[in-house]
Amino acid sequence: MTPSDILARITHDPAVMGGRPCIRGMRLTVGIIVGLMGASHSVDDILCAYPYLEKDDIHAALAYAAWRAE
């Protein structure tokens, strides 16, 4: 996933979730995705819980979180 792919899926809007990084402008933050993965939920579990997500959204959230952790 290229940086432009990640930035296309991760958005920041002060009017949405206080400006925290979200998936495609939805009220689902990168932190929620990372937290679910950290709690041993699989990508398929997350996609079942949030059917409007795409697999690339999850990968972008993880890549974004890894970049921010550096």
C-alpha positions as CSV (number, residue, x, y, z in Angstrom):
1,M,0.0,0.0,0.0
2,T,1.5,3.3,-1.1
3,P,1.4,6.5,1.1
4,S,-1.2,8.0,-1.3
5,D,-3.4,4.9,-0.9
6,I,-3.2,5.3,2.9
7,L,-4.0,9.0,2.8
8,A,-7.0,8.4,0.5
9,R,-8.5,6.1,3.2
10,I,-7.4,7.9,6.4
11,T,-9.1,11.3,6.9
12,H,-8.9,14.1,9.5
13,D,-11.8,16.4,10.0
14,P,-12.3,18.5,13.1
15,A,-16.0,17.9,12.8
16,V,-15.7,14.1,12.8
17,M,-14.5,12.4,16.0
18,G,-12.7,15.5,17.2
19,G,-10.3,15.4,14.3
20,R,-8.9,12.0,15.1
21,P,-7.8,10.0,12.1
22,C,-10.8,8.1,10.7
23,I,-11.5,5.6,8.0
24,R,-12.8,7.4,4.9
25,G,-14.6,10.2,6.9
26,M,-16.7,7.7,8.9
27,R,-17.0,7.8,12.6
28,L,-14.6,4.8,12.9
29,T,-11.2,5.8,14.1
30,V,-7.8,4.3,13.4
31,G,-7.5,3.7,17.1
32,I,-10.6,1.5,17.1
33,I,-9.2,-0.7,14.4
34,V,-5.8,-0.9,16.1
35,G,-7.5,-1.7,19.4
36,L,-9.6,-4.5,17.9
37,M,-6.5,-6.0,16.2
38,G,-4.6,-5.7,19.5
39,A,-7.5,-7.6,21.2
40,S,-6.9,-10.5,18.9
41,H,-9.8,-9.9,16.5
42,S,-9.1,-11.0,13.0
43,V,-9.6,-8.9,9.9
44,D,-12.6,-11.0,9.1
45,D,-14.1,-10.4,12.5
46,I,-13.7,-6.7,12.0
47,L,-15.3,-6.8,8.6
48,C,-18.2,-8.8,10.0
49,A,-18.7,-6.2,12.8
50,Y,-18.4,-3.3,10.4
51,P,-19.7,-4.5,7.0
52,Y,-19.2,-1.1,5.4
53,L,-15.4,-1.4,5.8
54,E,-13.1,-2.9,3.2
55,K,-10.1,-4.9,3.8
56,D,-7.9,-2.1,2.4
57,D,-9.4,0.2,5.1
58,I,-8.0,-2.0,7.8
59,H,-4.6,-2.3,6.1
60,A,-4.5,1.4,5.7
61,A,-5.4,2.0,9.4
62,L,-2.6,-0.4,10.5
63,A,-0.1,1.2,8.1
64,Y,-1.1,4.7,9.3
65,A,-0.7,3.7,13.0
66,A,2.7,2.1,12.3
67,W,3.8,5.3,10.5
68,R,2.6,7.5,13.4
69,A,4.3,5.3,16.0
70,E,7.7,6.0,14.4
